[in-house]
Amino acid sequence: MYGRVIGAGTTGAGGATLAATGLWLNSMAMVVTATTLVAAGVALFKLVPRRRRPQHS
């Protein structure tokens, strides 16, 4: 059902194919997954403590 609704917004035979097979939802799920993993990686990277450089007086 959702594939047909989302696929209806695309044009031509490509949109009809995506809507009929449900590949549109699978590809959107992969994009969301990848984006979430990248965001989680960036958040973890920002949590890592930085090395302090020795102070020269």
Residue frames as a rotation matrix with the C-alpha (Angstrom) as fourth column:
MET 1
0.567 0.824 0.000 0.00
0.824 -0.567 0.000 0.00
0.000 0.000 -1.000 0.00
TYR 2
0.561 -0.390 -0.730 2.66
0.107 -0.841 0.530 2.55
-0.821 -0.375 -0.430 1.01
GLY 3
-0.520 -0.786 0.334 4.78
0.419 0.107 0.902 1.69
-0.745 0.609 0.274 -2.02
ARG 4
-0.131 0.558 0.820 1.89
0.980 -0.055 0.193 2.59
0.152 0.828 -0.539 -4.27
VAL 5
0.833 0.464 -0.302 1.29
0.523 -0.838 0.156 5.89
-0.180 -0.288 -0.941 -2.50
ILE 6
0.260 -0.824 -0.504 4.96
-0.046 -0.532 0.846 6.91
-0.965 -0.197 -0.176 -2.51
GLY 7
-0.551 -0.507 0.663 5.57
0.562 0.363 0.743 5.51
-0.617 0.782 0.085 -5.98
ALA 8
0.389 0.792 0.471 2.68
0.909 -0.246 -0.337 7.54
-0.151 0.559 -0.815 -7.33
GLY 9
0.751 -0.144 -0.645 4.76
0.003 -0.975 0.221 10.66
-0.661 -0.168 -0.732 -6.82
THR 10
-0.405 -0.914 0.017 7.46
-0.043 0.038 0.998 9.43
-0.913 0.404 -0.054 -9.18
THR 11
0.239 0.491 -0.838 7.13
-0.796 -0.396 -0.459 9.69
-0.557 0.776 0.297 -12.93
GLY 12
0.005 -0.215 -0.976 6.94
-0.951 0.300 -0.071 7.19
0.308 0.929 -0.203 -15.76
ALA 13
0.552 0.183 -0.814 7.60
-0.216 0.974 0.073 3.50
0.805 0.135 0.577 -15.89
GLY 14
-0.537 -0.819 -0.204 10.31
0.071 0.197 -0.978 3.75
0.841 -0.539 -0.048 -13.24
GLY 15
-0.659 0.360 0.661 7.81
-0.746 -0.430 -0.509 5.03
0.100 -0.828 0.552 -10.71
ALA 16
0.449 0.868 -0.212 5.31
-0.843 0.491 0.222 2.35
0.296 0.079 0.952 -11.63
THR 17
0.205 -0.468 -0.860 7.97
0.026 0.881 -0.473 -0.33
0.978 0.074 0.193 -11.24
LEU 18
-0.816 -0.542 0.200 9.05
-0.145 -0.143 -0.979 0.98
0.559 -0.828 0.038 -7.86
ALA 19
-0.311 0.790 0.529 5.46
-0.950 -0.254 -0.180 1.17
-0.008 -0.558 0.830 -6.68
ALA 20
0.557 0.598 -0.577 4.61
-0.653 0.744 0.141 -2.31
0.514 0.298 0.805 -7.95
THR 21
0.186 -0.579 -0.794 7.66
0.198 0.813 -0.547 -4.08
0.962 -0.055 0.266 -6.50
GLY 22
0.962 0.181 -0.204 7.99
0.234 -0.166 0.958 -2.21
0.139 -0.969 -0.202 -3.23
LEU 23
0.127 -0.992 -0.007 11.64
0.927 0.121 -0.355 -1.45
0.352 0.038 0.935 -3.95
TRP 24
0.088 -0.044 0.995 10.99
0.018 -0.999 -0.046 2.21
0.996 0.022 -0.088 -3.19
LEU 25
0.867 0.291 0.404 10.37
-0.382 -0.131 0.915 1.44
0.319 -0.948 -0.003 0.49
ASN 26
0.757 -0.640 -0.135 13.42
0.644 0.692 0.326 -0.79
-0.115 -0.333 0.936 0.71
SER 27
-0.057 -0.819 0.572 15.68
0.763 -0.405 -0.504 1.87
0.644 0.407 0.647 -0.79
MET 28
0.296 0.216 0.930 14.24
-0.316 -0.897 0.309 4.54
0.901 -0.386 -0.197 1.50
ALA 29
0.998 0.053 0.017 14.81
-0.036 0.389 0.920 2.27
0.043 -0.920 0.391 4.50
MET 30
0.394 -0.919 0.020 18.45
0.913 0.389 -0.124 1.82
0.106 0.068 0.992 3.43
VAL 31
-0.094 -0.387 0.917 18.92
0.304 -0.888 -0.344 5.60
0.948 0.247 0.201 3.10
VAL 32
0.650 0.397 0.648 17.43
-0.469 -0.461 0.753 6.17
0.598 -0.793 -0.114 6.55
THR 33
0.923 -0.343 -0.175 19.60
0.377 0.708 0.597 3.40
-0.081 -0.617 0.783 8.01
ALA 34
0.103 -0.941 0.322 22.77
0.893 -0.055 -0.446 4.80
0.438 0.334 0.835 6.44
THR 35
0.050 -0.024 0.998 21.98
-0.066 -0.998 -0.020 8.33
0.997 -0.065 -0.052 7.60
THR 36
0.894 0.335 0.298 21.30
-0.322 0.017 0.947 7.12
0.312 -0.942 0.123 11.13
LEU 37
0.704 -0.688 -0.176 24.57
0.707 0.660 0.254 5.17
-0.059 -0.304 0.951 11.25
VAL 38
-0.108 -0.736 0.668 26.54
0.642 -0.565 -0.519 8.19
0.759 0.373 0.533 10.00
ALA 39
0.318 0.302 0.899 24.90
-0.381 -0.827 0.413 10.45
0.868 -0.473 -0.148 12.58
ALA 40
0.999 0.033 -0.012 25.62
-0.005 0.471 0.882 7.92
0.034 -0.881 0.471 15.35
GLY 41
0.373 -0.927 0.041 29.25
0.904 0.353 -0.240 7.69
0.208 0.126 0.970 14.23
VAL 42
-0.128 -0.372 0.919 29.66
0.216 -0.915 -0.340 11.46
0.968 0.155 0.198 14.28
ALA 43
0.673 0.449 0.588 28.06
-0.461 -0.367 0.808 11.66
0.579 -0.815 -0.040 17.73
LEU 44
0.906 -0.381 -0.183 30.41
0.411 0.693 0.593 8.98
-0.099 -0.612 0.784 19.09
PHE 45
0.086 -0.911 0.403 33.42
0.832 -0.157 -0.532 10.70
0.548 0.381 0.745 17.51
LYS 46
0.077 0.011 0.997 32.48
-0.183 -0.983 0.025 13.94
0.980 -0.185 -0.073 19.26
LEU 47
0.920 0.322 0.221 32.30
-0.278 0.144 0.950 12.12
0.275 -0.936 0.222 22.61
VAL 48
0.520 -0.797 -0.309 35.91
0.757 0.597 -0.265 10.89
0.395 -0.096 0.914 22.39
PRO 49
0.784 -0.262 -0.563 38.11
0.247 -0.700 0.670 12.90
-0.569 -0.665 -0.484 24.78
ARG 50
0.842 -0.510 0.176 40.71
-0.035 -0.378 -0.925 15.06
0.539 0.773 -0.336 23.07
ARG 51
0.221 -0.862 -0.457 44.40
0.951 0.294 -0.094 14.86
0.216 -0.414 0.884 23.87
ARG 52
0.972 0.018 -0.235 45.69
0.098 -0.938 0.332 17.82
-0.215 -0.345 -0.913 25.76
ARG 53
0.448 -0.863 0.234 48.90
0.351 -0.070 -0.934 19.35
0.822 0.501 0.271 24.52
PRO 54
0.116 -0.474 -0.873 51.53
0.991 -0.004 0.134 20.00
-0.067 -0.880 0.470 27.18
GLN 55
0.970 0.222 0.099 51.69
0.222 -0.975 0.014 23.65
0.099 0.008 -0.995 28.23
HIS 56
-0.004 -0.996 0.088 55.05
0.905 -0.041 -0.422 25.33
0.424 0.078 0.902 27.61
SER 57
0.896 0.317 -0.311 55.78
0.432 -0.782 0.449 28.13
-0.101 -0.537 -0.838 30.06
